[in-house]
Amino acid sequence: MSEEKKYSSQQKHLRSHYVRFPLDLKPEVLEAFKEKCAAAGTTPTTEIKKFINSYISNH
């Protein structure tokens, strides 16, 4: 499968199974969060998803 077709298939799957959740942050807050996540060996997206799942489970 060509890379273009593979990418197109992935995008189609994402659009039909996921929604975007835009979030506005001050640049310095985002940079500090990225740095803390990198130091912990994780990513901001992973940590935000963990928080959301935890919040849902606990409320």
N, C-alpha and C positions, 0 to 999 in steps of 0.2 A: 504494500500500500504506500502510495507516495506521501511525503510529509504534508503536502498541501491538503490532500484529501483527509488524512488523519486529523490534522488540525481543524478542518471544517467539521468533521464528525464530532470532535470533542466540543467545539463551540455550540453545535446544535444540541448536544446532550445537556450542556450547562444551561443554555437558555430555556430548555424545556423542563429542567428539574431543579433549578436554583433561581433565586432572586438576588439582586444586588441590594446592599444596605450602605448607602453613602454616609460618611461620617466626617464632619468638619472639626478639625482640631487646630489649635495654634501650632505653628511649625516647631517651636521649641519643645512643646509637649510631645508631639509625634517623634521628634528626634530622640528625646530622652527615653521614650517608651521603646523605640527601636534598639537603642543601645542596651537597655536593661534586658530586653529579650535576647539579643545576641549574646550577651554575657552569660545568660542562663541556658544558651544553646537551643533556643526556640525562636519562633517568629511572632510578630504582632498578630497576624491573622489567626494563628493557632491559639494564642492566649485569649483573644476576643471570643473565639468560638467556644473555648473551654468555659469562659465566664458566662456566656449565654446559656450553655447547657446546664451549668451549675445553678444559675439563677432559676431556670425553669424547674429543675428538680427540687429546689428548696422553697419555692413559693407556690 
